[in-house]
Amino acid sequence: MKRLLILAFFVLLALVLYNRERVFLRDPLATVWKSAKPDGSNAVKQPDVQVYINYSNDVLLMNEAHPGGYTLLVQHWNRTPGTPVQLKCIHWMACLTDDDHAAILPVQPTGNYDPKVQMTDRDIAWVDPQGGLMHVQLR
């Protein structure tokens, strides 16, 4: 039985390493701030938003606290916030997207919306369609 558990652990570890761009793990220390103004003044902490990150620090935000909840993905390769087309999750632990470069439905598919995404290894910021600033701080 002990050998079977060790083997299962190594198989699971190999799958996670192979799919490291697809697997998003929850970051309980990350914080999300939202401001109504694009300069970031009067930012309010969003306690109901869960932050998930993958190997390359792409960010997946989930807010299931109220009926107007959302799922939002920001990736380094395209820097366009959007809702993932396909997402499988283990609640409050991990999520898996369909591909390394996950297909998304853009937040604002029409118009002149420019999210002005800025990404570093610790901070991700962008302007939402209403003109407010979203800021995610990773630890």
C-alpha positions in Angstrom: 0.0 0.0 0.0 2.9 2.4 0.9 4.5 1.7 -2.5 1.2 2.4 -4.3 0.9 5.8 -2.6 4.4 6.8 -3.4 3.9 5.8 -7.0 0.7 7.7 -7.2 2.4 10.8 -5.8 5.2 10.7 -8.4 2.7 10.2 -11.2 0.7 13.2 -10.0 3.9 15.2 -9.7 5.0 14.3 -13.2 1.5 15.4 -14.6 1.7 18.7 -12.8 5.2 19.4 -14.1 4.3 18.4 -17.6 1.2 20.7 -17.5 2.7 23.5 -15.5 1.4 26.2 -17.8 -2.2 24.8 -17.5 -2.4 24.2 -13.8 -3.3 27.1 -11.7 -2.8 26.8 -7.9 -4.5 29.0 -5.4 -2.4 31.7 -3.8 -4.0 32.5 -0.4 -1.6 35.4 0.2 -2.4 37.3 -2.9 -4.6 40.4 -2.7 -6.8 42.1 -5.3 -7.5 45.8 -5.3 -10.1 47.6 -7.3 -10.3 51.3 -8.0 -13.0 53.3 -9.7 -10.4 55.6 -11.2 -7.6 54.6 -13.7 -4.9 56.2 -11.5 -5.5 53.7 -8.7 -6.6 56.2 -6.1 -9.3 55.2 -3.6 -8.5 51.5 -4.2 -10.6 49.0 -2.2 -9.5 45.5 -1.3 -11.6 42.7 -2.8 -11.7 40.0 0.0 -14.1 37.7 -1.9 -11.8 37.2 -4.9 -9.7 34.1 -5.1 -6.3 34.3 -6.9 -4.8 31.4 -8.7 -1.4 31.4 -10.4 0.5 29.1 -12.7 4.2 28.5 -13.4 4.7 31.6 -15.5 2.7 33.8 -13.1 -0.4 34.1 -15.3 -3.3 35.1 -13.0 -6.8 33.5 -12.7 -9.3 35.5 -10.6 -12.5 33.9 -9.3 -15.3 35.6 -7.4 -18.1 33.3 -6.4 -19.3 35.2 -3.4 -22.4 36.7 -4.9 -24.6 36.2 -8.0 -22.6 38.8 -10.1 -19.4 36.7 -9.6 -16.8 36.3 -12.4 -13.8 34.3 -13.6 -11.1 36.3 -15.2 -7.8 35.1 -16.7 -4.8 37.3 -17.6 -1.9 35.6 -19.4 1.6 36.9 -20.2 1.5 35.8 -23.9 -1.5 38.0 -24.9 -2.1 40.3 -22.0 -5.8 40.5 -22.6 -8.2 39.9 -19.7 -10.9 37.5 -20.4 -13.0 34.5 -19.3 -11.5 31.1 -20.0 -13.5 29.0 -22.4 -12.8 25.8 -20.6 -11.9 25.5 -17.0 -11.9 22.6 -14.5 -11.5 23.3 -10.9 -11.0 21.7 -7.5 -12.8 24.2 -5.3 -10.4 26.6 -3.5 -7.3 24.5 -4.5 -6.5 24.3 -8.2 -7.8 24.8 -11.7 -6.8 23.4 -15.1 -7.3 25.2 -18.4 -7.7 23.6 -21.8 -4.2 24.6 -23.2 -0.9 26.3 -22.3 -2.3 29.3 -24.1 -5.8 29.1 -22.9 -8.6 30.2 -25.1 -10.5 33.2 -23.6 -13.6 35.2 -24.3 -12.4 38.8 -24.1 -13.9 41.1 -21.5 -15.0 43.7 -24.1 -15.0 42.1 -27.5 -16.0 45.3 -29.4 -15.0 48.9 -29.2 -11.7 50.6 -28.4 -11.0 49.0 -25.1 -7.3 48.9 -24.2 -6.7 47.1 -20.9 -3.1 48.6 -20.5 -2.0 45.4 -18.8 1.2 45.7 -16.8 2.7 42.4 -15.5 5.7 41.7 -13.3 6.5 38.7 -11.2 4.8 40.3 -8.2 2.2 42.7 -9.6 -0.4 42.6 -12.3 -2.5 45.7 -13.1 -5.0 46.5 -15.9 -7.8 48.9 -16.6 -11.3 47.3 -16.6 -14.0 48.2 -19.2 -15.6 50.6 -16.8 -12.3 52.6 -16.6 -11.3 51.5 -13.1 -7.9 49.9 -12.2 -7.6 46.3 -11.1 -4.4 45.4 -9.3 -3.3 42.0 -8.1 -0.4 41.7 -5.6 1.3 38.3 -5.5 3.5 37.4 -2.5 
